[in-house]
Amino acid sequence: MKVEHPVMQMFKVCCSWSHLKATGGIALVVGTWLTFVNQADVIAAHGLDSRLLIKIALNYLTPFVVSNLGLLARRHA
């Protein structure tokens, strides 16, 4: 019997549809809020550039990663 690597197990948990709906939804709401609060004035004044797009992407990536870490921590508790 083949034992699956723990990282692969975690990846499968995070990529399951039910978990992606939850963590993706959290990332969408929180990322949008963070972008609005932190970048709206810059976007309105100067538009978008590559540096700002990276910051916006991180606004969405951060809550996605944090919610997945919470999901994994809850699974192993």
ABEGO torsion letter per residue (X at the ends): XBBBBAAAAAAAAAABAAAAAAAAAAAAAAAAAAAAAAAAAAAAAAEBBAAAAAAAAAAAAAAAAAAAAAAAAAAAX
